[in-house]
């Protein structure tokens, strides 16, 4: 015969399964959980503004739309002020990395022995230890490695931009959701 569970045991089993399910959902959504939390925090801080806008605009939906547009504008302003210049600087570095290393290699080959610059003294010392051909070969490897590093970095930036767009979309959606249902969530908790 099967052992019958008492009511407390049934409740405990259900709670354990729900916690496991909640953990698995959190694990699946872990990369977007930050966006949901940020959206919730923004909605929490914007809630007094939304209440005020509801009274002024006489419509909860209009108040939410105004706040969503405002929040999106602030986020896009942040992107335009910080992310876009960072990508442009990385691109500029990539375009100029070849000439920079090429100029360095030319300087290695044309550095006079009596030049007091730190670069020429370093080159003279390194050539004495390793030989001129070794220095030229390592300079070429440096050029190739630097170009590859910058190219891979640009690829990473492009993939992160796509992920960032999804992140922003989730933030905007969660702000809208929490502004719409925030009072109900708080009442249930």
Secondary structure, DSSP 8 states (H G I E B T S, - for coil): ------HHHHHHHHHHHHHHHHHHHHHHTHHHHHHHHHHHHHHHHHHHHHHHHHHHHS-HHHHHHHHHHHHHHHHHHHIIIIIHHHHHHHHHHHHHHHHHHHHHHHHHHH--TT--SHHHHHHHHHHHHH-HHHHHHHHHHHHHHHHHHHHHHHHHHHHHHHHHHHHHHHHHHHHHHHHHHHHHHHHH-
